[in-house]
Amino acid sequence: MWLQELSRRLFLVAMLTFSAVLGMGQELTTDLRQIPTVGFCELVKNPNRYDKQVVRTTAIYVAYYHGTYIYDPGCKTAAANVDAEFEVISRFKTSSLVERRLQELLSHSEKNGRSGRARVTIVARFNNWNGVGYGHLDYSRFQVVVMLIENAKSVSGRVAWNSKGADSFMEDVEGVRNVLDVDWNFAYLLNDAARLEDLMSDDFVLTDEQKIVLNKTEVIALANRAGRVRTGYAVVDEHKAFINGNTAVVTGRSTSGECKNVTRQYRFTNRYLKRLNWEIISSRVVSVVPVEVPSILPCNEASTSP
């Protein structure tokens, strides 16, 4: 009797398990069917519309020494090399057949002396500009976090490897955040009056650590009174840039000192305007008590001060 009862219970458990798995499969299928298909060029053309959305798109997938990216040479926009990362834990699973096919295509391309590539249809989360950049050396304006590769096909050798033209947005990021803004913060940290005068526009306004509003002449006079710092080092980190047309806002943290001896640290919001060239038009700095020493400040190591 007890054997019959045990068999009945095991049968019920098996049926419930099968139903649960079947339900998960149906839910997965439903999820995939509900995911919108968006052209790759449409994604990079309208990044605000698709930011953080899960979409299906088709593009050329490239694997190279420093990582992976997708692109489409048919896009008119220059922002076509989009960093591609894989989701660590995804609710979707790429079939082993597609995985093998992709690896075959990439390996075949690599044998020809180029990075491996394949035309793929993916389900991925699209990420708009984050103020920093994505991929190796933060080179990419956008990112896709791949959740599923639905298919992989070969790419004709006649298909261009790169999109047309340079990415003007990333060129502006390089010029404003990585050059002008670093110069400005170093000059301000070190009281370099001559450099400050070269960098600031005539209508420049600074709100300093004491919440005092100063114009260009007053900033230069204050730097001259303080005297240029001749020793120590300066570093800018947590550096983000947000550019919209001919205006830019750059935020971050600036620190001067040496090793664990931080002499000055503040957070800043700098605003730029592109007239003939990019110019800094205002800055707001707020002193902070150093809660950590930036790891890139030199500590018993040879380094070059700015």
C-alpha positions in Angstrom: 0.0 0.0 0.0 2.7 2.4 0.9 4.5 1.6 -2.3 1.4 2.7 -4.3 1.2 5.9 -2.2 4.9 6.7 -2.8 4.5 6.1 -6.5 1.5 8.4 -6.6 3.4 11.2 -4.8 6.5 10.8 -7.1 4.2 11.0 -10.1 2.7 14.2 -8.8 6.1 15.8 -8.1 7.2 14.9 -11.6 4.1 16.4 -13.1 4.5 19.6 -11.1 8.2 19.9 -12.0 7.4 19.4 -15.7 4.6 22.0 -15.5 7.0 24.5 -13.9 9.7 23.9 -16.5 7.1 24.2 -19.3 5.8 27.4 -17.8 9.3 28.8 -17.6 9.8 28.0 -21.3 6.5 29.6 -22.3 7.4 32.7 -20.2 10.9 32.9 -21.9 9.3 32.6 -25.3 6.8 35.3 -24.5 9.5 37.6 -23.2 11.5 37.2 -26.4 8.5 37.9 -28.5 7.8 41.1 -26.6 11.3 42.4 -27.1 11.2 45.1 -29.8 13.4 44.9 -32.9 15.3 48.1 -33.5 17.7 48.8 -36.3 21.3 49.4 -35.2 21.5 52.8 -36.9 18.3 53.8 -35.1 19.8 52.9 -31.8 22.9 55.1 -32.2 20.9 57.9 -33.8 18.4 58.1 -30.9 20.3 57.0 -27.8 18.1 58.8 -25.3 15.0 57.0 -26.6 16.5 53.5 -26.1 18.7 54.1 -23.0 18.6 51.1 -20.6 16.0 49.3 -22.9 16.3 45.7 -23.9 16.1 45.4 -27.7 16.8 43.1 -30.5 19.2 44.4 -33.2 21.5 43.1 -36.0 25.0 44.4 -36.5 28.5 43.2 -37.2 30.2 41.7 -34.1 34.0 42.1 -33.8 36.3 40.4 -31.4 39.8 41.9 -31.0 42.7 42.0 -28.6 41.2 44.5 -26.2 37.5 43.4 -26.2 34.4 43.2 -28.4 32.2 45.7 -30.2 29.4 45.9 -32.8 29.0 48.3 -35.7 27.2 48.8 -39.0 29.1 50.6 -41.8 25.7 51.6 -43.3 25.0 54.1 -40.5 25.4 57.8 -41.4 26.2 58.7 -37.8 29.9 58.4 -36.8 29.2 56.8 -33.4 29.1 53.3 -34.8 31.6 51.3 -32.8 29.6 50.3 -29.8 31.3 48.4 -27.0 29.8 45.0 -26.4 29.9 43.2 -23.1 28.1 40.0 -22.1 25.6 39.9 -19.2 27.1 37.7 -16.4 23.8 36.1 -15.5 21.1 36.2 -18.2 17.6 34.9 -18.3 18.2 33.9 -21.9 20.7 31.3 -23.1 22.4 31.3 -26.5 22.2 27.9 -28.1 25.3 25.8 -28.3 24.8 25.6 -32.1 25.0 29.4 -32.4 27.9 29.6 -30.0 29.9 27.1 -32.1 29.0 28.9 -35.3 30.1 32.2 -33.9 33.4 30.8 -32.8 34.0 29.3 -36.2 33.3 32.6 -38.0 35.6 34.5 -35.6 38.4 32.0 -35.9 38.1 32.0 -39.7 38.4 35.8 -39.8 41.4 35.8 -37.4 43.3 33.4 -39.7 43.1 36.1 -42.4 45.1 38.4 -40.2 42.2 40.6 -39.1 40.1 40.7 -35.9 37.4 38.1 -35.9 33.9 39.3 -37.0 30.4 38.0 -37.8 27.0 39.4 -38.5 24.8 38.7 -35.5 21.3 39.2 -34.2 21.4 39.9 -30.5 19.1 40.6 -27.6 20.8 43.2 -25.5 20.4 46.1 -23.1 21.5 49.4 -24.7 23.4 51.9 -22.6 23.6 55.6 -23.5 26.6 57.8 -22.7 27.5 57.6 -19.0 29.9 60.6 -18.8 33.0 58.4 -18.9 32.9 56.0 -21.9 32.9 52.2 -22.4 35.4 49.6 -23.4 39.1 49.7 -23.7 40.4 53.2 -22.7 36.8 54.4 -22.5 36.8 54.7 -26.3 33.1 54.1 -27.0 30.1 56.4 -26.6 27.6 53.6 -26.2 27.4 50.0 -25.0 25.3 47.0 -25.4 25.1 44.3 -22.7 24.4 41.1 -24.7 21.9 38.8 -23.1 21.4 36.4 -26.1 22.9 35.8 -29.6 20.1 34.5 -31.8 22.1 33.8 -34.9 25.6 34.4 -36.4 26.4 34.7 -40.1 29.5 35.3 -42.2 30.5 38.8 -43.3 31.7 39.4 -46.9 35.3 40.7 -47.2 33.9 43.6 -49.2 32.0 45.0 -46.1 33.9 47.9 -44.6 35.5 47.4 -41.2 34.8 50.8 -39.7 32.0 53.3 -39.9 32.5 56.5 -42.0 34.3 59.4 -40.3 35.4 60.1 -36.8 33.1 60.3 -33.8 32.9 64.1 -33.3 31.2 63.5 -29.9 34.2 61.5 -28.6 36.6 64.0 -30.1 34.9 66.8 -28.0 35.1 64.6 -24.9 38.8 64.2 -25.5 39.4 67.9 -26.1 37.1 69.2 -23.3 37.4 66.6 -20.5 40.8 65.1 -21.0 42.7 68.2 -22.1 41.1 71.6 -21.2 39.5 70.5 -18.0 42.6 68.7 -16.7 44.6 71.9 -17.6 42.1 74.1 -15.8 42.1 72.0 -12.6 45.9 71.7 -12.5 46.2 75.5 -12.9 43.7 76.2 -10.2 45.1 73.7 -7.8 48.7 75.0 -8.3 47.8 78.7 -8.5 49.3 78.9 -12.0 48.1 82.5 -12.8 49.6 82.6 -16.3 47.9 79.3 -17.3 44.6 80.4 -15.8 44.6 83.6 -17.8 45.1 81.6 -21.0 42.3 79.2 -20.2 39.6 81.4 -18.9 37.1 83.2 -21.2 36.7 87.0 -20.6 33.3 86.4 -19.1 34.4 83.6 -16.9 32.9 83.3 -13.4 34.2 81.2 -10.5 32.3 80.2 -7.3 35.1 79.3 -5.0 35.4 77.1 -1.9 34.1 80.0 0.3 31.1 80.4 -2.0 32.6 83.8 -3.2 31.8 84.7 -6.8 34.9 85.9 -8.7 35.5 87.1 -12.3 38.5 86.3 -14.4 40.6 89.3 -13.1 39.9 88.4 -9.5 40.7 84.7 -10.0 44.1 85.7 -11.5 44.8 88.2 -8.7 44.0 85.6 -6.1 46.3 83.0 -7.7 49.1 85.6 -7.8 48.7 86.4 -4.1 48.7 82.7 -3.2 51.8 82.0 -5.3 52.3 79.0 -7.5 52.8 75.7 -5.8 56.2 74.4 -7.0 56.2 71.0 -5.4 53.8 68.1 -5.1 51.4 66.6 -7.6 47.9 67.1 -8.9 45.4 64.5 -10.1 41.8 64.6 -11.4 39.6 61.6 -11.0 35.9 60.6 -11.1 35.9 62.6 -14.2 32.7 62.8 -16.3 31.6 65.0 -19.2 28.2 65.6 -20.6 28.1 67.4 -23.9 25.0 68.8 -25.6 25.6 70.6 -28.9 27.9 73.5 -28.2 27.7 73.3 -24.4 29.4 70.9 -22.0 29.3 70.2 -18.2 32.3 68.4 -16.7 32.3 67.1 -13.1 34.9 65.4 -11.0 37.3 65.6 -8.0 40.7 67.3 -7.9 43.5 66.6 -5.5 46.9 68.0 -4.8 49.6 66.5 -2.6 52.0 63.7 -2.4 51.5 60.1 -1.3 49.2 60.3 1.7 49.8 63.9 2.3 46.7 65.5 0.6 47.1 69.3 0.7 44.0 70.2 -1.2 40.9 68.4 -2.5 37.7 69.6 -4.0 34.8 68.6 -6.2 34.0 70.7 -9.2 31.4 71.5 -11.8 32.9 73.2 -14.8 30.9 74.6 -17.8 32.2 75.0 -21.3 30.9 76.8 -24.4 32.0 76.2 -27.9 32.4 79.6 -29.7 35.2 79.4 -32.2 36.8 76.9 -29.8 35.8 75.3 -26.5 36.2 77.7 -23.6 35.5 77.4 -19.9 32.9 79.9 -18.9 32.2 79.0 -15.3 33.4 76.8 -12.4 32.0 75.9 -9.0 34.3 74.2 -6.6 33.4 72.7 -3.2 36.1 71.7 -0.7 35.9 68.2 0.7 37.7 66.6 3.6 39.7 63.8 1.9 38.1 60.5 2.8 40.6 58.6 0.6 43.8 59.3 -1.2 43.6 58.7 -4.9 45.8 55.7 -5.7 47.5 57.5 -8.6 49.1 60.1 -6.3 52.7 59.0 -6.3 54.0 57.3 -3.1 57.8 56.7 -3.1 57.7 56.3 -6.9 59.2 58.5 -9.6 56.6 60.7 -11.2 56.3 63.9 -13.1 54.4 66.8 -11.7 52.2 68.8 -14.0 
